[in-house]
Amino acid sequence: MTVQQLSVFIENKAGTLLKVLELLKEAKIQLIASTIADTVEYGIYRIICSEPMRAYNTLKEANISVALSDVFALTLNNQVGRAADAIKIFSDAKIGITYMYSFLLGDKGILIFRTDNPDRAREVIILNNLSFVADKDLSSLI
């Protein structure tokens, strides 16, 4: 019910994001989703991709600061309000969302998020029969 996400720390200067993207392109690693959160000095580029471990190793070998972590990935019907409905379930269970991003893929919405209580979040996903994506399912997304 989780997928591996890369978090790449990049300086806020021209060319640093391009270097990451070109390395992944050369390695023929397909990006599925990505987002950047920035501070004054650096950004955190979060990536869901076709081969997270190979992407991690590719970036590490190029001396790029990168971390690999598990995040939740829910599949939602592509209808207005489905993200709100899903997050309400976690909120009602007193689970905080640390960060979140989403995208549409075909006829489904994909909601990527991290919580302050992953064990409880797993229970809530199971108890509420929420549809999720696991690492083994990533290749079917692209």
Buried (B, 14 or more C-beta within 10 A) or exposed (E): BBBBBBBBEBEEEEEBBEBBEEBBEEBEBBBBBBBEEEEEEBBBBBBBBBBBEBBBBBBEEEEBEBEBEBBBBBBBEEEEEBBEEBBEBBEEBEBEBEEBBBBEBEEBBBBBBBBEBBEBBBEBBEEEEBEBBEBEEBEEBE
